[in-house]
Amino acid sequence: MADRIILADYVRPDRRYAIDVDTGLYTRDQSSAYKLSRKGASGFGSEKRLLINGRRRVALVSAYVRDDRWIVRIDGATFVFPDPDKSVLLKRRGLFTWLFQVEDARGKVLEGAYRHIGLGDWPDHGDIFQFIQRSTSSKASTVGFCKVWHRVQSGLSITDPEFISSLTSIP
């Protein structure tokens, strides 16, 4: 049987994705019941219209925890963090157009473009790429996001003062 995980939609609390971690194939599910809890989710996903290698398509962009690693998937490409040789870069190219790049020690591994209109008060203005850039910006950030999502998977509170204190002590 396929190894599947659940991802919460980055912006819409009523939407979830089930993704096969081996193939990257996913299904989308929508239910008002999801608004009540993210329990069981391993991270975030968001369907985005991407332009990669001159081809436009809708693809799932996701960031999730798996075996104490932070996994970023963009249109079938998988990147594991923390990795000091990898980085995710964003650059605004126009009013609503953003460029993204994933780089490693050899240079660009993946690059493309997408459109995004900010959503005001939502963290990272509702842009999952900005969330990914922030969550992979340092080892401490990546380890912290892994800890948070392990608690979410278990249904434990992420607002517990002891837990929050443990996040501030990550080297």
Secondary structure by P-SEA (a helix, b strand, c coil): ccbbbbbcccccccbbbbbccccccbbbbbbcccccccccccbbbbbbbcccccbbbbbbbbccccccbbbbbcccbbbbccccccbbbbbbccccbbbbbbbccccccccbbbbbbbcccccccccaaaaaaaaaccaaaaaaaaaaaaaaaaccccccaaaaaaaaacc
